[in-house]
Amino acid sequence: MKFVQNAWYVAGWALEFGDDLRRVTILAEHLVMYRDSHGTVVALEDRCPHRLLPLSMGRRVGDDIQCGYHGMTFDGTGKCVRVPGQDTIPPQAYVESYPVHERHDIVWVWMGARELANADNIFDMPEFTAPGWDAHQGGQLHLGSHYLNVAENLVDPAHVSFVHPTTLGSAASEDVVVEADTKADPIVAWRWIRDAPPVGFFQEFGGFNGNVDRWHYYYLHLPSTAVIDFGSAAVEERLAECDRDKGVRIFAIHFLTPVDETNTIDRWMHIRNTATNDDAVSRRMDDLFDIAFAEDKLILEAIQEEENRPAKRPPIRVSFDRGPNVYRKRIERLIAAERSAT
């Protein structure tokens, strides 16, 4: 399977986890997750080692989980603490536990070798908490598509003109060259559209009366977190690339969780420097993002359906595919390095 194991993946927004046992699937592995009595999120292998019943079908006993089949009970570290009817607990009676870290109301799980887990490597950006910025969690989009296809879409400014013509793009950008820095970490692809009408998003939120200079910067952090920095400024401001904070600027952040080979969850949020602390604006932006991301879903699921069919020849690549091409190669190298280390 084409998954990077030694990485932090988003299991969900913090509000998704409470006292109830919740099954979460990441990299085709089933986890059972819940908050213990201290408010800490626990993640365990969701399979009893006895008859393999999912522990998520059992029940909480304090901070422990009791299997719903024969009552074997496991603590928050995965250790079996009770086998009904006998005093001896077999050494094989345990389930795997996974490191969990919660930050900015986002719950991350480390899926690889426990000794390599380092919370300092979790994605972050200063705008989450910086003055003058408003961070707002959006929704979660379930896509019937391999995460590599979804991630490629998120380092690809060229598709916006054609897939999102009423919200994030327009015909004015169709022939604007996409620049890319494929040596960077993260990978970044971008373009500026100068002296053009504002797109639908900024017609509504920018307050512009005439043409604008607008930008799209697509940052892809391996293995599967994307940040799209997009915004606009009035043409007469002659905004330089390094002065994007002076325009109306929005970061759309996508946390991709690979579920299995053909399914991905995209949890998305945005951070903006306009209309801060305005819940009505947040909800309206959610509505527009819902429209745009539904358009992506339609495209990506259709691609996956075709990928599942026999191919007559490999797909071609063109000039604006530099970012996606390098992304795939880096993922392949990471997976190969993990395999060689085992």
BELCORDA-V235295 format. One record per run of one state. SS is the DSSP state (h for helix, s for strand, l for the rest). FROM is the first residue (numbers start at 1). LEN is the number of residues. Records with the same first field share a line. If there is no record, write none. Layout:
SS: FROM-LEN + FROM-LEN
This chain:
l: 1-7 + 17-5 + 27-2 + 36-5 + 46-9 + 58-1 + 62-2 + 67-6 + 75-4 + 84-2 + 87-7 + 95-2 + 98-2 + 104-2 + 111-3 + 117-2 + 122-4 + 129-5 + 144-3 + 154-3 + 164-7 + 174-5 + 182-5 + 197-3 + 206-6 + 222-3 + 238-3 + 247-1 + 261-2 + 273-6 + 308-11 + 342-1
s: 8-6 + 22-5 + 29-7 + 41-5 + 59-3 + 64-3 + 73-2 + 79-5 + 86-1 + 94-1 + 97-1 + 100-4 + 106-5 + 134-10 + 179-3 + 187-10 + 212-10 + 225-10 + 248-13 + 263-10
h: 14-3 + 55-3 + 114-3 + 119-3 + 126-3 + 147-7 + 157-7 + 171-3 + 200-6 + 235-3 + 241-6 + 279-29 + 319-23
